Amino acid sequence: MLSWQYALAAAGCLGVAALVLRPGGAGAAGVSGAFGVSGARALWGGVAGESALLFGLYALWQFAGSFTVMSAAGAVPRGRWLWHAERVLRLPSETALQRLFLPHPLLVQAGNLYYDILHFPVLGGCLIWLYARHRDSYPAVRTTVALFTGISLLIQLIPVAPPRLLPGTGMFDTAVLYGQSVYAWSGGFDADEFSAMPSVHVGWALIVAIAVITVSRSRWRWLAAAYPVLTLLVVVVTANHFWLDGIAAGLLVVLVLVVQRTARGLRSGKSSEGAQVKPVRGEISVRS
């Protein structure tokens, strides 16, 4: 998992690259004269700028995980409340699901790696694809990512223990079992282990799937629907999240999309009203 320090450094480097590559930026004339590809330079400058924003957002997410507005001592009771709430709602047992996978070490280790490294590269690749190939759809998806991540950060200021840190559940920390835990790494990364609610992994996966399905015209685009389902399975089997963490993330994504859609409707309504008012005023001035 990328530390916030490295993510911030990457954001800075990409920001400088965006300034150099943008039209009129330092070194732009030399590149244009040598290759005559000002359009490509502008494209990659835009990609660098948007990537800088993405890395900056990721750095903020990782850095903010070390802050809470409530005592971490309450994280375990809150996690236990979620565990009992799931039993009341008759959700499937995370323990029973994990036991199906524990006899298969390769699957478990693959799940640990999936949880550790896949979420950010897949989201970044999706955003780059949108920016390069479907520019008109890109701003809405970027806004969705920013709003979902920002709201998740605010919610995660209230610490909640994940299943792997909850005594009495019978669940194992699969990453610790195979020496793959990012929380045991001593490379200057102080990951917050109590930022379990909601699951940003599941939320980002759902955003990627929605973007691919709604933007792409390929008949294979529906395969993207498997990505958030697989991500939810992985975060539960590895005991990093409850079912409710993933469900809360999905509901939050839906809420963000509804708010965006409502805001666009209000803006389009106001612009259409303004377009109707102008001719009426002109007609009144002519008659007078």
C-alpha positions as CSV (number, residue, x, y, z in Angstrom):
1,M,0.0,0.0,0.0
2,L,1.4,3.4,-1.0
3,S,2.3,5.6,1.9
4,W,0.9,9.2,2.1
5,Q,4.5,10.5,1.8
6,Y,5.2,8.8,-1.5
7,A,1.7,9.7,-2.8
8,L,2.3,13.3,-1.9
9,A,5.8,13.3,-3.6
10,A,4.2,11.7,-6.7
11,A,1.5,14.4,-6.7
12,G,4.2,17.1,-6.6
13,C,6.2,15.6,-9.4
14,L,3.1,15.1,-11.6
15,G,2.0,18.7,-10.9
16,V,5.4,20.0,-12.1
17,A,5.1,17.8,-15.2
18,A,1.6,19.2,-15.9
19,L,3.0,22.8,-15.7
20,V,5.8,21.9,-18.1
21,L,3.6,20.1,-20.6
22,R,0.7,22.5,-20.7
23,P,0.5,24.9,-23.7
24,G,2.7,27.9,-22.9
25,G,4.5,26.1,-20.1
26,A,8.2,25.9,-19.7
27,G,9.7,23.7,-22.4
28,A,6.5,23.7,-24.4
29,A,8.0,25.4,-27.4
30,G,10.9,23.0,-27.6
31,V,8.7,20.0,-27.5
32,S,6.3,21.4,-30.1
33,G,9.0,22.4,-32.4
34,A,10.8,19.0,-32.2
35,F,7.8,16.8,-32.6
36,G,4.9,19.0,-33.7
37,V,2.5,17.2,-31.3
38,S,1.0,20.1,-29.3
39,G,-2.2,18.2,-29.1
40,A,-0.5,15.1,-27.6
41,R,1.5,17.4,-25.2
42,A,-1.7,19.0,-24.0
43,L,-3.3,15.6,-23.5
44,W,-0.4,14.3,-21.4
45,G,-0.2,17.5,-19.5
46,G,-3.8,17.2,-18.6
47,V,-3.3,13.5,-17.6
48,A,-0.4,14.6,-15.4
49,G,-2.5,17.3,-13.8
50,E,-5.4,15.1,-13.1
51,S,-3.1,12.3,-11.8
52,A,-1.5,14.8,-9.5
53,L,-5.0,15.6,-8.1
54,L,-5.7,11.9,-7.7
55,F,-2.4,11.2,-5.8
56,G,-3.0,14.2,-3.7
57,L,-6.5,12.9,-2.7
58,Y,-5.0,9.5,-2.0
59,A,-2.3,11.1,0.2
60,L,-5.0,13.0,2.1
61,W,-7.0,9.8,2.6
62,Q,-3.9,8.0,4.0
63,F,-2.8,10.9,6.1
64,A,-6.2,11.7,7.6
65,G,-6.5,8.1,8.8
66,S,-4.2,8.9,11.7
67,F,-6.7,11.4,13.1
68,T,-9.9,10.8,15.1
69,V,-12.5,12.9,16.8
70,M,-13.3,10.2,19.4
71,S,-11.1,7.9,21.5
72,A,-9.8,4.8,19.8
73,A,-10.9,2.9,23.0
74,G,-14.4,3.0,21.7
75,A,-13.5,1.4,18.3
76,V,-13.9,-2.2,19.6
77,P,-17.4,-1.6,21.2
78,R,-18.5,0.1,17.9
79,G,-17.2,-2.8,15.9
80,R,-19.0,-5.2,18.2
81,W,-22.2,-3.2,17.7
82,L,-21.9,-3.7,13.9
83,W,-21.3,-7.4,14.4
84,H,-24.5,-7.8,16.5
85,A,-26.4,-5.6,14.1
86,E,-25.5,-7.9,11.2
87,R,-26.8,-10.9,13.2
88,V,-30.1,-9.0,13.8
89,L,-30.3,-8.2,10.1
90,R,-29.5,-11.9,9.4
91,L,-26.6,-11.1,7.1
92,P,-24.3,-14.0,6.2
93,S,-21.6,-14.9,8.8
94,E,-18.2,-13.4,7.9
95,T,-16.6,-16.2,10.0
96,A,-18.3,-19.0,8.1
97,L,-17.3,-17.4,4.8
98,Q,-13.7,-17.0,5.8
99,R,-13.5,-20.6,6.9
100,L,-14.4,-21.7,3.3
101,F,-11.2,-20.0,2.1
102,L,-8.7,-20.6,4.9
103,P,-7.8,-24.2,3.7
104,H,-6.7,-22.6,0.4
105,P,-3.5,-20.6,1.1
106,L,-2.9,-19.4,-2.4
107,L,-6.4,-17.9,-2.6
108,V,-6.0,-16.2,0.8
109,Q,-2.6,-14.7,-0.1
110,A,-4.0,-13.5,-3.5
111,G,-6.8,-11.9,-1.5
112,N,-4.3,-10.1,0.8
113,L,-2.5,-8.7,-2.3
114,Y,-5.7,-7.7,-3.9
115,Y,-6.7,-5.7,-0.8
116,D,-3.3,-4.2,-0.5
117,I,-2.4,-2.9,-3.9
118,L,-5.3,-3.2,-6.5
119,H,-7.8,-0.5,-5.4
120,F,-5.7,2.6,-6.2
121,P,-4.2,1.5,-9.6
122,V,-7.5,0.4,-10.9
123,L,-9.2,3.6,-10.0
124,G,-6.3,5.6,-11.4
125,G,-6.4,3.6,-14.7
126,C,-10.1,4.2,-15.0
127,L,-9.8,7.9,-14.5
128,I,-7.0,8.1,-17.1
129,W,-9.0,6.1,-19.6
130,L,-12.0,8.4,-19.1
131,Y,-9.8,11.5,-19.5
132,A,-8.1,10.3,-22.6
133,R,-11.0,8.6,-24.4
134,H,-14.2,10.0,-22.9
135,R,-13.4,13.5,-21.7
136,D,-17.0,14.6,-21.5
137,S,-17.7,11.9,-18.9
138,Y,-14.6,12.5,-16.9
139,P,-15.5,15.5,-14.7
140,A,-18.6,13.9,-13.2
141,V,-16.7,10.7,-12.3
142,R,-13.9,12.7,-10.8
143,T,-16.3,14.7,-8.7
144,T,-18.0,11.4,-7.5
145,V,-14.6,10.1,-6.4
146,A,-13.7,13.3,-4.6
147,L,-17.1,13.6,-2.8
148,F,-17.2,10.0,-1.8
149,T,-13.6,10.0,-0.5
150,G,-14.1,13.3,1.3
151,I,-17.3,12.2,3.1
152,S,-15.7,8.8,3.9
153,L,-12.8,10.6,5.6
154,L,-15.2,12.5,7.7
155,I,-17.1,9.4,8.8
156,Q,-13.8,7.5,9.5
157,L,-12.9,10.2,12.0
158,I,-15.1,8.0,14.3
159,P,-12.9,4.9,14.8
160,V,-14.5,1.5,14.3
161,A,-12.6,-1.8,14.7
162,P,-12.6,-4.2,11.8
163,P,-13.5,-7.9,12.2
164,R,-9.8,-9.0,12.5
165,L,-9.4,-6.8,15.6
166,L,-12.6,-7.9,17.2
167,P,-12.3,-10.6,19.9
168,G,-14.7,-13.4,20.0
169,T,-15.7,-13.5,16.3
170,G,-13.5,-16.5,15.4
171,M,-12.0,-14.5,12.4
172,F,-8.3,-14.5,11.6
173,D,-6.2,-11.6,10.3
174,T,-5.2,-13.3,7.1
175,A,-2.5,-10.8,6.2
176,V,-0.8,-11.4,9.5
177,L,-1.0,-15.2,9.0
178,Y,1.1,-14.9,5.9
179,G,3.3,-12.0,6.8
180,Q,1.5,-9.6,4.3
181,S,0.1,-7.1,6.7
182,V,0.5,-3.4,5.6
183,Y,0.0,-2.5,9.3
184,A,3.1,-4.4,10.3
185,W,5.3,-2.7,7.8
186,S,7.8,-0.3,9.4
187,G,8.5,1.9,6.3
188,G,7.3,5.2,7.8
189,F,3.7,4.4,7.1
190,D,1.3,4.8,10.0
191,A,-1.9,3.3,8.7
192,D,-5.0,3.7,10.8
193,E,-6.4,0.3,11.6
194,F,-9.7,1.7,12.8
195,S,-10.9,3.4,9.6
196,A,-13.2,0.5,8.7
197,M,-16.5,2.3,8.2
198,P,-17.3,2.8,5.3
199,S,-15.1,0.6,3.0
200,V,-13.3,3.0,0.6
201,H,-12.1,-0.1,-1.3
202,V,-15.7,-1.1,-2.0
203,G,-16.8,2.4,-2.8
204,W,-14.0,3.0,-5.3
205,A,-14.7,-0.3,-7.0
206,L,-18.4,0.5,-7.3
207,I,-17.5,3.9,-8.9
208,V,-15.2,2.2,-11.4
209,A,-17.8,-0.3,-12.3
210,I,-20.5,2.3,-12.8
211,A,-18.2,4.5,-14.9
212,V,-17.2,1.6,-17.2
213,I,-20.8,0.3,-17.6
214,T,-22.3,3.7,-18.4
215,V,-19.5,5.1,-20.5
216,S,-18.2,2.2,-22.5
217,R,-20.1,0.9,-25.5
218,S,-18.4,-2.5,-25.5
219,R,-20.5,-5.6,-25.0
220,W,-18.0,-6.7,-22.4
221,R,-18.5,-3.7,-20.2
222,W,-21.0,-5.6,-17.9
223,L,-18.1,-7.7,-16.7
224,A,-17.1,-4.6,-14.7
225,A,-20.0,-5.3,-12.4
226,A,-18.0,-8.2,-11.0
227,Y,-15.3,-5.9,-9.7
228,P,-17.2,-4.4,-6.7
229,V,-18.7,-7.8,-5.9
230,L,-15.2,-9.4,-5.8
231,T,-13.8,-6.5,-3.8
232,L,-16.6,-6.9,-1.2
233,L,-15.8,-10.6,-1.0
234,V,-12.1,-10.0,-0.6
235,V,-12.4,-7.3,2.2
236,V,-14.7,-9.7,4.1
237,V,-12.7,-12.9,3.7
238,T,-9.5,-11.0,4.8
239,A,-11.4,-9.7,7.8
240,N,-10.7,-6.1,7.0
241,H,-14.3,-5.1,6.8
242,F,-17.8,-6.1,7.8
243,W,-20.6,-6.6,5.3
244,L,-22.1,-3.3,6.6
245,D,-18.9,-1.4,5.8
246,G,-19.3,-2.4,2.1
247,I,-23.1,-1.7,2.2
248,A,-22.5,1.7,3.7
249,A,-20.0,2.5,1.0
250,G,-22.5,1.5,-1.7
251,L,-25.2,3.6,-0.2
252,L,-22.8,6.6,0.1
253,V,-21.9,6.3,-3.6
254,V,-25.6,6.2,-4.5
255,L,-26.2,9.3,-2.4
256,V,-23.4,11.2,-4.0
257,L,-24.7,10.3,-7.5
258,V,-28.2,11.4,-6.6
259,V,-26.9,14.7,-5.2
260,Q,-24.9,15.3,-8.4
261,R,-27.8,14.5,-10.6
262,T,-30.1,16.8,-8.6
263,A,-27.5,19.6,-8.8
264,R,-27.2,19.2,-12.6
265,G,-31.0,19.3,-12.9
266,L,-31.2,22.5,-10.9
267,R,-28.4,24.2,-13.0
268,S,-30.0,23.1,-16.3
269,G,-33.4,24.4,-15.1
270,K,-31.9,27.8,-14.2
271,S,-30.0,28.1,-17.5
272,S,-33.2,27.3,-19.5
273,E,-35.1,29.9,-17.5
274,G,-32.5,32.5,-18.3
275,A,-32.6,31.6,-22.0
276,Q,-36.4,32.2,-22.0
277,V,-36.2,35.5,-20.2
278,K,-33.8,37.2,-22.6
279,P,-36.1,37.1,-25.7
280,V,-39.1,38.3,-23.6
281,R,-37.1,41.3,-22.4
282,G,-36.0,42.1,-26.0
283,E,-39.6,41.9,-27.2
284,I,-40.8,44.3,-24.4
285,S,-38.1,46.8,-25.4
286,V,-39.1,46.7,-29.1
287,R,-42.8,47.2,-28.2
288,S,-42.0,50.2,-26.0
